[in-house]
């Protein structure tokens, strides 16, 4: 069953065409990686799916309803969005930042209930940020802040998670930890996850499919095996390399002009 449907979407910034004739169906409970070179429209697509940008033409539906028919609060109960890391302007603590995710569910005077606070604590524990709970965001490193923003998305408890390069600033351990956590949320809780990643090798280990956007406004959709073809990677990214397998996993190694094996790298 489709939870997200993108129908012939077009989007431009001024005269620059970013997305052209994009069709996409995302099955409920699936994990999709969005990849491609800079400027291909990856972040723009997520902003459209989050209802923060409106396409010039075409339509987006969430759970078979036009995205424009949702109120702000109703959409916040459907979609949580982790944007690229930023330094907040206000002095909120980690705990306060994650608790903001409960706003779409608050009743009466707008105070968190014990259940809300329990959800916040669970999200902090899951992302290994509970030890920072009383610290202000500006006191954290970029990687620590990124984990807090993921925690906030988890605490929002939506069926759809959109993440724009959530692994930026994270070390290898926490990259894998976050991917493991997202995969558990998909498989155990049925979450639908769309994630932008420049590390297609790691994303391919966890994602069911990859949407590959190119700078010429073409797009390719398929499994890692279907996408990880040297000729396609070279066409989209302009880089030669080696595609292979390690057990059941597919991977791609880019090779530059000064690679030791110049014949392979071209």
PyMOL commands that set and color helices and strands:
alter all, ss='L'
color gray80, all
select helices_A, chain A and resi 42-49+67-69+72-76+94-105+114-126+130-132+137-139+142-155+172-189+200-206+224-227+230-237+262-265
alter helices_A, ss='H'
color red, helices_A
select strands_A, chain A and resi 2-13+16-27+31-36+57-62+65-66+79-82+160-164+192-196+209-213+219-222+241-246+249-254
alter strands_A, ss='S'
color yellow, strands_A
deselect
rebuild
show_as cartoon
